[in-house]
Amino acid sequence: MPNAAADMTDPATTSGVAAGASRAGAAPSLPHPGRWLLARRVAEAYFKDRRQFSGASRGRKLVRECPICSYQGHFLSVERGQRLDARCPGCGSRERHRLQHLFLAEGGGWKLDGKRILHFAPERYMLKLMAGNPLYISGDLRQPDAGQFMDATAIPFEDGSFDVLISHHMLEHIPDDTKALSEFARVLRPGGMALLAVPQNHAAEQTDEDLSAIDPMARFWRFTGFDHCRLYGRDFADRVARAGFSVAAYMRPPRDQLRYALLRDEALYVCQRLG
Ligand SMILES: [Zn+2]
């Protein structure tokens, strides 16, 4: 079987964030952005990619909605305009962050309530949401605002220490991603959940990997990043499953991809640690 991921896109599981969530379990959100913060992000975006504000580009932009900070309006480009509506000017979130937030808040609750969480390469918006949560630990090898210096291939915690592990766009940087995935499984309790996202070529059945490709430009063209070791194919779910997980791909229907400015093909892999 080329892809072990179950599909989680049926309407019953993609109904969006329900209104009227209970107060105790409601999803946390960041405050609606102030005028000055918005102005600063727009100004930064102008200097990075001023063409997005030209008439032609402006005309291609739709009004979007951020589920994290409730901003509604035009979003900002990243990667010099390669992704025109990637960044929310309110909270700075990108597509995959909004997809994860929608999953975590689905049904009106908040799936991280009371959970012991380990987050690698933490996104800034998650650090803000989780500030003061004693059950939340973040780590990274290079990121200055991560809570701890931490190697994903040698995680300094006992077996079964966490209920949830989050890793977005990190595995492609690690030469031995098999070791990292086995470490993810080790530090999660049986039944615990890993939320994984990676750059992925959905047109390729097999992952394209070459650890000897050390030229940064060669890596960029082949793996979409100057320091990436591989570009995952549709076999990503199989690679995760081999580490001891059941894997389901969470995506949103097209109307939500437009509404929240999500990538059309990007999946959040919801991986349950097998007992
Ligand atoms: Zn936002």
Residues whose N, C-alpha, C, O or C-beta is under 5 A from the ligand:
A	BS01	ZN	C66 I68 C69 Y71 C88 G90 C91 G92 S93
